[in-house]
Amino acid sequence: LPGESFKTFLLSLEVKSTDKTLKRLREQNPPIIARTENDRILLDPRTVLPEQEGALLVGLKNALKK
């Protein structure tokens, strides 16, 4: 809905390299899509269905431990 806004909250990650971390997130299976703002990675959990939460957490853990 253009012009409409929905309440949400964001997960903000402070990492050494946003570009490298975003690349690792996209390489996960399934890919994790995020954005950057003010040198932080932002994820919007309202775009994640309840049955996808486990895969998201595994993918985040894998991408951030490298």
Secondary structure, DSSP 8 states (H G I E B T S, - for coil): -TT-------EEE--S-HHHHHHHHHTSSS----EEETTEEEE-GGGS-GGGHHHHHHHHHHHH--
